[in-house]
Amino acid sequence: MNTSNFARLKELFRRAAAGQELTIAFLGGSITQGSLSTQPGNAYAFRVYQWFVDTFPQSKFHYVNGGIGGTSSHYGVARAVTDVLMYQPDFVAVDFSVNDLEVPFRQETYEGVVRKLLAWPSHPAVVLLNNIYYDTGETAQDEHNAVGDHYGVPHVSIRDSIYKDLRAGKYASRTLLSPDGLHPNDYGHGLVAGEIIKLLEAVNAHREEPEQEPAFPAPLTANAYENAQRLTIREISPKLEGFRADPEEKLGHLDHWKNGWIGQKPGDKITFEVDASCIAVQYRKTIRRPALRAQLVLDGDTAHAAVLDGNFDEDWGDCLYLQPVLHHGEHKTHTVELTILPTDTPDATEFYLMALIVAG
């Protein structure tokens, strides 16, 4: 059951009507980033931002797009501050409903995102967006909306609107709105934006009607990820034995392969010590095969070592791969050791370690 509370949205609209300066932000994956739109202005996120601009011409609005393709709420909760919240947004739409299908503990990481957004000092109005695979109907909507209902956060469902119309034959074919069955084209982005705008218009029409925001509830899940941290060369100095810190300056949140560590030959090693109960390693899987692989050993347990394979089997581009190492383990100082494995290819692509994400 949808138990949405609109107090924050109504307050946002009252401030907009009064001519205040406001920041409209988005956090999510490739659809949020604008994938398959022909220009940034055609992406659903920008169209929603444009609705604010057009509806409240007396106000000044700023646009923040924190979408990064191929990323889940596990990464999202760790980067929410640097990619969205540090701009002190007044509105945030968030969507990890498709990419979270690959995360076994997705409801917990998603709750971490929602709690972090709601608790931020700028007190943003939050709306949850649930996208979908148009060919299969797959989405993490039900688990995500359970979180939304727990906090009274409004949500928009593509499964219950655009996808439902597609299945009912309203559109001649899926390709009219999504060439690949996932990412909308310009027309599809317009449809997605339209579903969000329907919600915004309905609430704005009643913005003067009082509504009290519910008390902030206890977590729905174990909630170990609300305060997750992403550790790069800016936050931690591991022991380097062959690995080197990347000296290239990072330019914006989409400049991915920066602020990490590089392993260039077999035997190169890097060792971290981190206080956490949840640990994940973020590294590059590249289409420039063959690429180096690394062995990861947690707390000296070589019998259960993991292999981090830098080779990516897809062809659409390099992947920001996030591999869990420890989930709800003992909270203590853990040692994470990576060593580049032997290879028969002397010119193999270097191994790029982007970050550790720790929580708990």
KAMO-V531366 format. One record per backbone hydrogen bond with DSSP energy under -1.0 kcal/mol. CO is the residue of the C=O (numbers start at 1). NH is the residue of the N-H. Records with the same first field share a line. If there is no record, write none. Layout:
# KAMO-V531366
CO=NH + NH
This chain:
# KAMO-V531366
6=10
7=11
8=12
9=13
10=14
11=15
12=16
13=17
14=18
15=20
16=19
22=62
23=90 + 91
24=64
25=93
26=66
27=95
28=68
29=33
30=34 + 35
34=37
39=42
40=43
43=47
44=48
45=49
46=50
47=51
48=52
49=53
50=54
51=55
52=56
56=59
60=22
62=24
64=26
72=76
73=77
75=79
79=83
80=84 + 85
81=86
84=87
85=88
90=125
91=25
92=127
93=27
94=129
96=100
97=140
98=101
99=102
100=103
103=106
105=109
106=110
107=111
108=112
109=113
110=114
111=115
112=116
113=117
114=118
115=119
120=123
125=92
127=94
128=156
130=158
133=137
138=133
140=144
141=145
142=146
143=147
144=148
145=149
146=150
147=151
148=153
152=5
154=128
156=130
158=163
161=165
162=166
163=167
164=168
165=170
166=169
173=176
174=177 + 178
177=185
181=134
185=189
186=190
187=191
188=192
189=193
190=194
191=195
192=196
193=197
194=198
195=199
196=200
197=201
198=202
199=203
200=204
201=205
203=206
204=207
206=209
224=360
225=228
229=358
231=356
232=235 + 236
239=271
241=269
244=262
252=255
254=256
256=258
259=233
260=246
261=353
262=244
263=351
265=268
268=340
269=241 + 243
270=338
271=239
272=336
274=334
276=332
277=329
278=359
279=325 + 326
280=357
281=323
282=354 + 355
283=321
285=319
286=312
287=289
290=349
292=310
293=341
294=308
295=339
296=306
297=337
298=301
300=302
301=304
302=305
306=296
308=294
310=286
319=285 + 321
321=283
323=281
326=279
332=276
334=274
335=299
336=272
337=297
338=270
339=295
340=267
345=348
349=292
351=263
352=284
353=261
355=282
356=231
357=280
358=229
359=277 + 278
